[in-house]
């Protein structure tokens, strides 16, 4: 059963007559509540790296719900990295003490986002790194609640001067991280710590850039010229390769003759 785990819901759940009932959290994927005949425990219940992990996080009376989510996040990050599920957990939790009810900086929020969204593809992470860590690098140490609508508008305009598509992509990446963390960083009363995302100002002001999809392609009448150009092309790094090597030419010929997609090539 999938629900948004809250303190009120957990307190209201009755112990089972027999067996164990599992309630999967709708906020943090893989985090769950296990209810038995005499106990209630927070647990990790998630398939990571092809293996299903069922590990205890903590009994509910020993830890707050927010702290349990943080602990589960660290456990999932450990598994994804190939470490023991509880490796370094006490040190990490000590660092989190006193910060549970604090609003994260953009860097902290993004690190949390990457550590808990274990299903993210490497390509997605690379793209988000470029957009969050590079294009928003001057915001990394700013609390999310201190990022304003006017800052969003100004940053979007600034990036748009170089690339309208990247300006849109950067704000969409920030919105994704923001919304995910807003549902994850809660106080002990399950109230939001992070304000609503200010990226919506781009909707209100209709400031999203209109980006036309790429439609460029080589007309059939030019394919012969294109092929001859490829065959005669000399890569700038050719002096580092064997005489017969020409990686740039060869990959483009592969595309041309087979029609494979970029990620397949």
C-alpha positions as CSV (number, residue, x, y, z in Angstrom):
1,X,0.0,0.0,0.0
2,X,1.4,3.4,-1.0
3,X,0.6,6.5,1.2
4,X,2.2,9.7,2.3
5,X,3.6,8.8,5.6
6,X,2.8,11.3,8.3
7,X,3.0,11.2,12.1
8,X,-0.8,11.3,12.3
9,X,-1.1,8.4,9.8
10,X,1.5,6.3,11.6
11,X,-0.1,6.8,15.0
12,X,-3.5,5.9,13.6
13,X,-2.4,2.6,12.1
14,X,-3.4,-0.4,14.2
15,X,-1.1,-3.4,14.8
16,X,-1.8,-6.4,12.7
17,X,-3.7,-9.5,14.0
18,X,-1.0,-11.6,12.2
19,X,1.8,-11.1,9.8
20,X,3.2,-7.8,8.7
21,X,1.6,-4.8,6.8
22,X,3.9,-2.6,4.7
23,X,3.0,1.0,3.9
24,X,5.3,2.5,1.1
25,X,6.0,6.2,1.5
26,X,4.7,8.4,-1.3
27,X,7.4,11.0,-0.6
28,X,10.6,9.0,-0.5
29,X,10.6,6.1,-2.9
30,X,11.9,3.0,-1.1
31,X,11.1,4.2,2.4
32,X,8.3,2.3,4.2
33,X,6.5,1.6,7.5
34,X,6.3,-2.0,8.7
35,X,3.6,-2.8,11.1
36,X,3.5,-6.1,13.0
37,X,1.5,-7.5,15.8
38,X,3.5,-5.6,18.4
39,X,5.8,-3.2,16.7
40,X,6.0,-0.4,14.1
41,X,9.3,0.2,12.3
42,X,10.6,2.4,9.5
43,X,12.3,0.3,6.9
44,X,14.0,0.4,3.5
45,X,12.2,-1.6,0.8
46,X,13.6,-0.9,-2.6
47,X,15.3,-2.7,-5.5
48,X,18.7,-1.1,-6.1
49,X,21.3,-2.3,-8.6
50,X,19.1,-5.2,-9.5
51,X,18.7,-6.5,-5.9
52,X,15.7,-6.0,-3.5
53,X,16.9,-4.6,-0.2
54,X,14.8,-4.9,2.9
55,X,16.6,-3.3,5.8
56,X,15.5,-1.9,9.1
57,X,15.8,1.9,9.5
58,X,14.6,2.3,13.1
59,X,11.7,1.7,15.5
60,X,9.3,4.7,15.2
61,X,9.6,5.7,18.9
62,X,13.4,6.1,18.6
63,X,13.5,8.6,15.7
64,X,11.3,11.3,14.1
65,X,9.8,10.7,10.7
66,X,12.0,13.3,9.1
67,X,15.2,11.8,10.6
68,X,14.0,8.4,9.4
69,X,13.7,9.6,5.9
70,X,17.2,11.1,6.1
71,X,18.6,7.9,7.5
72,X,16.9,5.9,4.7
73,X,18.3,8.3,2.1
74,X,21.9,7.7,3.4
75,X,21.3,3.9,3.4
76,X,20.1,4.0,-0.2
77,X,23.1,6.1,-1.3
78,X,25.4,3.6,0.4
79,X,23.9,0.7,-1.5
80,X,24.1,2.5,-4.8
81,X,27.8,3.2,-4.2
82,X,28.4,-0.5,-3.4
83,X,29.1,0.2,0.3
84,X,27.5,-1.6,3.3
85,X,24.0,-0.3,3.9
86,X,24.9,1.1,7.3
87,X,28.4,2.3,6.5
88,X,29.3,5.6,8.0
89,X,25.7,6.1,9.0
90,X,26.4,7.4,12.5
91,X,28.8,10.0,11.3
92,X,26.3,11.2,8.6
93,X,23.5,11.4,11.1
94,X,25.6,13.4,13.5
95,X,26.2,15.9,10.7
96,X,22.5,16.1,10.1
97,X,21.6,16.6,13.8
98,X,20.4,20.1,14.4
99,X,19.8,20.6,10.6
100,X,16.7,18.5,10.3
101,X,14.5,21.5,10.7
102,X,16.7,23.8,8.6
103,X,16.0,24.8,5.1
104,X,18.7,23.3,2.8
105,X,20.9,25.3,0.5
106,X,20.6,24.7,-3.2
107,X,23.8,22.5,-3.0
108,X,22.4,20.5,-0.1
109,X,19.1,20.1,-1.8
110,X,20.7,18.9,-5.0
111,X,23.0,16.4,-3.2
112,X,19.9,15.1,-1.4
113,X,18.0,14.8,-4.7
114,X,20.8,12.8,-6.4
115,X,21.4,10.5,-3.4
116,X,17.7,9.6,-3.1
117,X,16.6,9.5,-6.7
118,X,18.6,6.3,-7.3
119,X,16.8,5.6,-10.6
120,X,18.3,8.6,-12.4
121,X,20.3,7.7,-15.5
122,X,23.9,8.8,-15.8
123,X,23.0,11.1,-18.7
124,X,20.3,12.8,-16.7
125,X,22.8,13.4,-13.8
126,X,25.4,14.8,-16.2
127,X,22.8,17.2,-17.6
128,X,21.5,18.3,-14.2
129,X,25.1,18.7,-13.0
130,X,25.7,21.1,-15.9
131,X,22.6,23.1,-15.2
132,X,22.6,23.2,-11.4
133,X,26.3,23.1,-10.5
134,X,27.5,25.2,-13.5
135,X,24.8,27.6,-14.6
136,X,23.5,28.2,-11.0
137,X,26.9,28.0,-9.3
138,X,26.5,31.4,-7.6
139,X,23.4,30.1,-5.9
140,X,24.8,26.9,-4.5
141,X,25.3,28.2,-0.9
142,X,22.0,30.1,-0.8
143,X,19.1,28.7,1.2
144,X,16.2,27.7,-1.1
145,X,13.9,30.0,0.8
146,X,16.2,32.9,0.0
147,X,15.9,32.4,-3.8
148,X,13.3,34.8,-5.0
149,X,11.0,35.2,-8.0
150,X,13.0,38.2,-9.2
151,X,16.2,36.2,-9.0
152,X,14.6,33.5,-11.1
153,X,13.5,36.0,-13.7
154,X,16.9,37.7,-13.9
155,X,18.9,34.4,-14.0
156,X,16.6,33.1,-16.8
157,X,17.2,36.3,-18.8
158,X,20.9,36.1,-18.2
159,X,21.2,32.5,-19.4
160,X,18.9,33.2,-22.4
161,X,21.4,35.6,-23.8
162,X,23.7,32.7,-24.5
163,X,21.1,29.9,-25.1
164,X,17.3,30.1,-24.8
165,X,17.0,26.3,-24.7
166,X,19.5,26.1,-21.9
167,X,17.8,28.8,-19.9
168,X,14.5,26.8,-20.0
169,X,16.3,23.5,-19.3
170,X,18.1,25.0,-16.2
171,X,14.9,26.3,-14.7
172,X,13.1,23.0,-15.3
173,X,16.0,21.2,-13.6
174,X,15.8,23.6,-10.6
175,X,12.0,23.1,-10.5
176,X,12.4,19.3,-10.4
177,X,14.9,19.4,-7.6
178,X,12.9,22.0,-5.7
179,X,9.5,20.2,-5.8
180,X,11.1,16.9,-4.8
181,X,12.9,18.4,-1.8
182,X,9.9,20.4,-0.7
183,X,8.0,17.2,-0.2
184,X,11.0,15.6,1.6
185,X,12.1,18.4,4.0
186,X,9.4,18.5,6.6
187,X,9.3,19.5,10.3
188,X,8.2,17.2,13.1
189,X,4.6,18.2,12.5
190,X,4.9,17.3,8.8
191,X,4.7,20.9,7.7
192,X,6.7,22.1,4.7
193,X,10.1,23.8,5.5
194,X,10.7,24.9,2.0
195,X,8.5,27.5,0.4
196,X,6.7,26.9,-2.9
197,X,9.0,27.0,-5.9
198,X,9.4,30.5,-7.4
199,X,10.0,29.3,-10.9
200,X,6.3,29.6,-11.5
201,X,7.0,33.3,-12.1
202,X,8.1,32.3,-15.6
203,X,4.6,31.0,-16.2
204,X,2.8,34.0,-14.7
205,X,4.8,36.4,-16.8
206,X,4.9,34.1,-19.8
207,X,8.7,34.4,-19.9
208,X,9.5,30.8,-20.9
209,X,11.5,30.9,-24.1
210,X,9.9,29.6,-27.3
211,X,12.4,27.1,-28.6
212,X,11.8,25.6,-32.0
213,X,12.6,21.9,-32.4
214,X,15.6,21.1,-34.5
215,X,14.6,20.1,-38.0
216,X,17.9,20.4,-39.8
217,X,18.7,17.4,-42.0
218,X,20.8,16.7,-45.1
219,X,18.8,16.7,-48.3
220,X,19.1,13.6,-50.5
221,X,20.8,15.6,-53.2
222,X,23.6,16.6,-50.9
223,X,24.4,13.1,-49.5
224,X,27.1,12.5,-52.0
225,X,28.9,15.8,-51.1
226,X,28.4,14.9,-47.4
227,X,30.0,11.5,-47.8
228,X,33.0,12.8,-49.7
229,X,33.5,15.5,-47.1
230,X,33.4,12.9,-44.3
231,X,35.9,10.6,-46.1
232,X,38.3,13.5,-46.5
233,X,37.8,14.9,-43.0
234,X,40.9,15.1,-40.8
235,X,40.2,15.2,-37.0
236,X,42.1,17.9,-35.1
237,X,43.5,15.1,-32.8
238,X,44.5,12.9,-35.7
239,X,48.2,13.4,-34.8
240,X,47.6,11.5,-31.6
241,X,46.0,8.5,-33.4
242,X,47.2,5.7,-35.6
243,X,47.5,6.8,-39.3
244,X,44.3,4.9,-40.2
245,X,42.3,6.3,-37.3
246,X,39.7,9.0,-37.6
247,X,37.2,8.7,-34.8
248,X,35.0,11.7,-35.7
249,X,34.7,10.5,-39.3
250,X,34.0,6.9,-38.4
251,X,31.2,7.7,-35.9
252,X,29.4,9.9,-38.4
253,X,29.8,7.2,-41.1
254,X,28.3,4.7,-38.7
255,X,25.3,7.1,-38.2
256,X,24.9,7.5,-41.9
257,X,25.0,3.9,-42.9
258,X,23.2,2.2,-40.0
259,X,20.8,4.9,-38.7
260,X,21.6,4.0,-35.1
261,X,20.7,6.4,-32.4
262,X,23.3,8.4,-30.5
263,X,23.1,6.3,-27.3
264,X,23.3,3.1,-29.3
265,X,26.4,4.2,-31.1
